[in-house]
Structures are given as C-alpha cells and as structure tokens.
Amino acid sequence: MALVYGIVSELGPWACPLTLAENYFEARAGIAPYQGPFLLHYLDAIVYPNLSPTLLTVCGVAVCAANLIVYAWRFRWAKT
C-alpha cells in the first residue's frame, strides 16, 4: 500500500500529508513555512555541502586512490 501511495503522490500534484501538517503547525507557531520539496529543504546541505571545489577534488582523488590501493592489494593476494 505504501508503494502505491508513493507512486501516486509522485505522479500527481498532491503534497505529502506530513508536509501539509508541518506547514500548518509552523504557520500556527509563527514560523514561515518553507516552500518546495522536502529533499531540497532538509537534505540539500548534506548532499551538496558548502565546501570549496579544491577540497571536494582532493577528497574525490583520495577516495579513488584508496580504492585503487585496495584493489591492487586484493589482486596481489589473489595471485599468491
């Protein structure tokens, strides 16, 4: 049933009932409710942190290098 609701809510113009409730209670508390999707509002900073491009590049290269080291180590152990 949750799968059907998820599909219908994504395909239709309807908002999530929890979002409607959250906006209602925020308005009653005097807080301006946010506009837009949940993911953009709450998870945008986690998925796209405000970091410098240099730091992101260094981290990406470090992850790739670590991955290559693990693969090389496993390949070496498989040969022996």
Protein Blocks (a to p, Z undefined) as FASTA:
>chain_A
ZZmmmmmmmmmmcdcfklmmmmmmmmmnopacdeddfklmmmmmmmmccbdfklmmmmmm
mmmmmmmmmmmmmmmmmmZZ
